Amino acid sequence: MDIKPQLQQSISDDQELAKVLAGVSGEADEAAAQQTVIPPLPPMPAAPAADDPTASVEPPVPPATDPTTPLTMPTSSDNLDSVKQEAITELRPLVDKLTLAPEEKFDTYLLLIRSTDDKTLIAPAHEAAKAIVDEARRAQALLDIIKEIDFLSHPQ
């Protein structure tokens, strides 16, 4: 039996397989690249000259949007901070009305304490911590209470 023809055929099959795989990989890369192309934005219309009293200023017409794309409002960090402060102010009187597990209630109080430095929240947070069933989690919550008391008692 002659072994050489089998080796030669195997080598050529491997080379052909490599070419086919390279072609498939190249096509897949090309398809992926085509899918990620972002179309350029349309040009902005020119503003009328400031010294032209006859020029009318019309608001720009927004481009058509895809109905499946969610609309998002641009927000600044100042706007986010004011929304956060408003939510904290609204949440503060309602925390006692929340029907949460003791761990979640403690976490909520801890978040409010850290966001507001409100010492009056320490006692309800402590009560929520004492109600935690898991001893390891309760111990961690009690340590967090102690840390917050230390932080609030000794401002830096």
Backbone torsions as a table, in degrees:
resi	resn	phi	psi	omega
1	MET	NA	141.6	-176.5
2	ASP	-102.0	120.7	-175.8
3	ILE	-87.0	-29.2	-174.9
4	LYS	-57.3	-44.0	-179.1
5	PRO	-61.1	-34.4	180.0
6	GLN	-67.5	-39.9	179.0
7	LEU	-64.6	-42.6	-179.8
8	GLN	-64.8	-40.0	179.9
9	GLN	-66.7	-40.3	179.6
10	SER	-61.6	-41.3	-179.8
11	ILE	-65.6	-44.4	-178.8
12	SER	-68.2	-35.9	177.1
13	ASP	-63.9	-39.5	178.1
14	ASP	-64.1	-40.4	179.8
15	GLN	-66.7	-41.0	178.4
16	GLU	-66.1	-40.8	178.3
17	LEU	-61.7	-41.9	179.0
18	ALA	-62.3	-40.6	178.8
19	LYS	-64.5	-43.3	-179.7
20	VAL	-63.7	-45.4	179.9
21	LEU	-64.0	-38.7	178.2
22	ALA	-63.3	-39.9	177.9
23	GLY	-65.3	-43.0	179.1
24	VAL	-65.1	-44.1	179.6
25	SER	-62.8	-42.8	179.1
26	GLY	-62.6	-41.4	178.5
27	GLU	-65.6	-40.5	179.8
28	ALA	-65.2	-41.0	178.3
29	ASP	-63.5	-41.8	179.2
30	GLU	-62.7	-43.9	179.8
31	ALA	-63.9	-41.2	179.2
32	ALA	-65.1	-40.3	179.9
33	ALA	-65.0	-37.9	179.5
34	GLN	-67.8	-33.0	-178.8
35	GLN	-72.9	-25.0	-175.6
36	THR	-97.5	8.4	179.0
37	VAL	-72.4	128.7	-180.0
38	ILE	-104.1	123.8	-178.9
39	PRO	-68.5	148.5	179.8
40	PRO	-69.3	154.6	177.8
41	LEU	-73.0	147.7	177.5
42	PRO	-68.8	151.6	-179.2
43	PRO	-67.4	148.7	178.4
44	MET	-78.9	140.9	177.4
45	PRO	-69.1	149.1	-179.2
46	ALA	-72.0	140.6	178.9
47	ALA	-79.9	146.0	177.4
48	PRO	-66.7	154.2	179.9
49	ALA	-62.9	140.8	-176.9
50	ALA	-67.0	-27.5	-176.9
51	ASP	-91.5	5.6	179.9
52	ASP	-95.2	103.0	-176.9
53	PRO	-71.7	-18.1	-178.8
54	THR	-87.9	-9.5	-178.2
55	ALA	-74.2	132.8	176.9
56	SER	-97.8	140.8	-179.8
57	VAL	-102.3	112.4	178.4
58	GLU	-107.4	144.0	178.7
59	PRO	-65.7	145.9	179.7
60	PRO	-66.6	145.4	178.4
61	VAL	-87.9	123.3	-179.2
62	PRO	-68.3	148.6	179.0
63	PRO	-68.4	155.4	177.8
64	ALA	-63.4	140.3	-179.2
65	THR	-112.7	154.5	176.2
66	ASP	-73.4	125.5	-177.6
67	PRO	-64.6	-16.9	179.1
68	THR	-86.9	-10.7	-180.0
69	THR	-88.3	125.1	179.4
70	PRO	-69.5	141.9	177.8
71	LEU	-84.9	138.2	178.3
72	THR	-126.6	142.5	178.2
73	MET	-94.3	131.5	175.5
74	PRO	-67.4	135.5	-179.6
75	THR	-130.1	146.3	176.1
76	SER	-98.5	165.4	179.5
77	SER	-65.5	-31.0	176.6
78	ASP	-63.9	-41.9	179.1
79	ASN	-64.9	-42.2	178.9
80	LEU	-63.8	-40.6	178.8
81	ASP	-63.7	-40.1	-179.7
82	SER	-69.2	-37.1	176.6
83	VAL	-65.6	-40.9	178.6
84	LYS	-61.7	-46.2	-179.6
85	GLN	-62.7	-39.7	178.2
86	GLU	-65.0	-42.6	179.1
87	ALA	-64.1	-39.9	178.1
88	ILE	-63.5	-43.8	179.4
89	THR	-62.1	-39.4	179.7
90	GLU	-73.6	-33.7	-177.2
91	LEU	-74.9	-36.0	-173.4
92	ARG	-48.0	-51.2	-179.3
93	PRO	-74.8	-12.8	-176.5
94	LEU	-97.6	-8.7	-175.3
95	VAL	-58.1	-40.2	-179.1
96	ASP	-64.4	-23.4	-178.6
97	LYS	-86.5	-9.1	-179.8
98	LEU	-67.2	135.6	174.8
99	THR	-102.3	87.1	-177.8
100	LEU	-123.8	160.8	171.6
101	ALA	-64.4	152.2	-178.4
102	PRO	-53.0	-39.3	179.3
103	GLU	-62.4	-45.2	-179.3
104	GLU	-67.5	-38.1	178.6
105	LYS	-64.6	-42.2	177.2
106	PHE	-61.3	-45.9	179.7
107	ASP	-59.4	-37.3	178.2
108	THR	-66.0	-45.6	177.5
109	TYR	-61.8	-42.5	-179.5
110	LEU	-62.4	-40.9	176.9
111	LEU	-61.4	-44.5	178.8
112	LEU	-65.0	-41.0	178.6
113	ILE	-60.5	-46.6	-177.6
114	ARG	-69.6	-26.9	-179.9
115	SER	-82.9	-28.1	-173.3
116	THR	-117.9	-16.3	-173.0
117	ASP	57.3	33.8	-179.3
118	ASP	-85.4	108.6	-177.8
119	LYS	-66.4	-23.2	-179.0
120	THR	-69.8	-12.4	179.3
121	LEU	-86.4	-9.0	-178.1
122	ILE	-63.3	-46.6	-177.4
123	ALA	-62.3	-48.4	177.8
124	PRO	-65.2	-32.6	177.1
125	ALA	-66.3	-39.2	178.3
126	HIS	-63.7	-41.8	177.8
127	GLU	-62.6	-41.8	178.3
128	ALA	-65.0	-38.7	179.6
129	ALA	-64.9	-41.0	-179.8
130	LYS	-65.2	-24.3	-178.0
131	ALA	-84.7	-4.8	-180.0
132	ILE	-71.1	128.5	-174.6
133	VAL	-75.5	-45.7	-178.3
134	ASP	-66.9	118.7	-174.6
135	GLU	-62.2	-39.2	-179.8
136	ALA	-65.6	-43.1	179.2
137	ARG	-69.0	-38.0	177.2
138	ARG	-62.8	-43.4	179.2
139	ALA	-60.5	-42.5	179.0
140	GLN	-64.4	-39.9	179.2
141	ALA	-64.3	-42.2	178.7
142	LEU	-64.8	-38.1	175.0
143	LEU	-63.0	-40.3	177.9
144	ASP	-62.1	-39.2	177.3
145	ILE	-61.3	-46.2	-179.9
146	ILE	-61.1	-43.7	179.1
147	LYS	-61.7	-42.5	179.6
148	GLU	-65.8	-40.1	177.5
149	ILE	-62.5	-44.9	177.6
150	ASP	-60.0	-43.8	-178.6
151	PHE	-64.3	-44.1	-178.1
152	LEU	-73.4	-27.0	-179.6
153	SER	-80.4	-25.3	-177.9
154	HIS	-127.4	74.3	179.4
155	PRO	-64.3	146.0	-175.1
156	GLN	-93.2	NA	NA
